[in-house]
Amino acid sequence: MASELVAHPRTVDLAGGGVVEDVKLDGAPQKLAHHYYRIPITGPDVATRLRNTLPLMAARDLPTSTTGGDTPGDALRLGTILREWGRIGCVGFGGPPAHIALLRDLCVQRRRWISEEEFEHGIAATNLLPGPASTQLAIYCAWRLRGIRGALVGGVSFIAPGLILIIALAVLFLGSPPAWVRGIGAGAGAVVAAVAVQAGTSLMPASWQRARGAQRARWVAYLVAGGAAAALVGPWLVLVLLTCGAIELGWRRVGPHDGLSAFAAWPLVLAAATTGGLGALCWTAFKVGALSYGGGFVIIPLMQGDAVSDYHWMTDGEFLNAVALGQATPGPVVQTVAVVGYAAHGLTGALLAAIVAFAPSFWFIALGAERFDRLRSDPNPRAFLDGAGPAAIGAIIGSAIPLTAALAETWQYAVLAVGAILLLVLRRSIVTTLLLAAAAGGVTALAGGPIPT
């Protein structure tokens, strides 16, 4: 170990035995350098306390070698990230709230790799970005521990389990399945409209609270515009989201911060839109991964018009099945796009759609994570999101109209009604409701009832 250790604390409280938070070490072995640590101390002699603490840190998930390694740092084995993020990807049922809770439990509470403040800052910053926020948070936490390589390993481990499962289910449900399998899909698909309403209404209170004074009238207008667009002009919804965000941004007349324009939300969106000419499937997947605001379920109206009406990759019933599969499998909801890709171009299409949809999340973290502090303090992304966010919530709720219209059998409407009661009145979980609806569909098929073709 180096004879001299120099601490660079970002926050120091030495009075009466305090805490040095986020201490950066110079002169430490490479595996411990370039990282910040939360270290308890009892006096002003920081270097001595650090020498006493370093062996404890070195014994915890660190490489055995004391030389070499990546910059920024070898503070955690990639194998540990692969295992822990993969576990979250396997058990992460319930969407973003469950993912955030699992990441917090791992990184903040149990292993103490990241401070509570840093974790909250990561949540705030990823919520300002387009795309799947909980996936971006998982990538960010892994980046915080092992840089770019950690972000790649952690992000892929988090995404892969659910993606593999949903592609396998797509092969089963979109091929030529037996009647009972089609019944399960028809039953689960019947409650998707209720899931959309539940997802949208659950986002409304927090969004409404952020609006103040005269802004609330605009909030209502954005909400109505998004709902109408999802119900009437689904394929053009992305333009409505961008327009609402741009209107709110212009209304507030916020000037850009020097050097941060690339991380305001609207330049990101406009830049991404110019790269969409890779084919219809790539454009659909890109909209899902880079142009979606307001929660994972907003991808449904973004995809439905392309998948069903414009390119005829899927029937209405198959699209309902795809949405149900995305809700019932662990991991990010965005992986639903893989089912659309499979319907369009088989396994190649599924993998291509997934790569295109998730790539922007890795790009945002790789290029922007070091500037998250400035992103949170820049009013431009917040202003844009205050316009695009309510429009996205309206779009999620409005998507229930075409989703309901896609139902083909009378018994599906009954399943939808029961599902709405379970979700909106009794507050049962989405996964439980989908499983019950799927069981009802399977029983109907086995009893010889009509099944949508």
C-alpha angles and dihedrals in degrees: 000000000000115000094226125050120185117196123211105192119189092196122024130183110174099161114115096346105318137166133274103213124200097002117187118205130216117189093027122124111282092253090062100037127092092035135098121231136192104230128178115225136178103203147010097278095097097167093055092049090048092053089053092048100045096075089054091051091045092057094056117085091314129135115263093231117088096203138060127015141128130314116257085044143274094251094140135026115253087224089062091052090047091052099042099041090044090054090054089049089054098048100030099115116152104051129253098342090057093044092051092048092050093048092048091050092050104039103030111023108030106026099021093214092140129032120243090245093053091048092051090048089052091053092049093049097046090049087061092056127081118247133041106342098195091051090050090049090053090050091046094051091051090046089052089058104039110007122231095342091050091049092052094046094043095044095048092045090051094048102037103070096055092039093054091047095048093048090051090051090047089057089053099044101036099046122066100299125179119263095262091055090050088049091054090051093047091050095049091043091053093069096046092097090056090048089054092052091047092049093049098044091048089060096048103079097055092043092049092050091055090057116086134194115319090005089075092068089055089046090059091047092052091047092052092045092053093047093049092048093051092049098043113020105022098164090055095048092107090064091053091051091050092046094051091049092048092048092053091045091051092044092060092044093217115180119223122255115240113259094008102081091105089062100049107107099238097054088050090053096046092047091049093050091060091061096054098100096100095106135291096286094048091049092051091048092045092054089053095049103035110021103044121107132176105040139322097284093067087079089073098072089037090059104032098074093048096043099044112018108027106034101015094222090144141019120241090258094050091050090052088051090051092053092047091051091051091054096043098049126074123255131039120347089226089078086079085086088071090066089053089048091051091051090050102044110356123242092339090055092048093053093042093050091049093049093048093045096049099036095082091058091057090044094052092051096043093051101030112031094090089055097047091110090058093041091057092050095046110096094206099078091043091051092048092048091049087063102036094040098063089042089054091050089051089049092053092052093041091053087070089076098062090035090057091044088056092066112108108185132059094231089058090063089054090051089049091052093050091045091052090053092049094049104035103030107025093031096224119168122270093238092051092048092049092049092050091048091048090051090051090052093048092050090049091053093047089050090056097254122153115280123195112251 
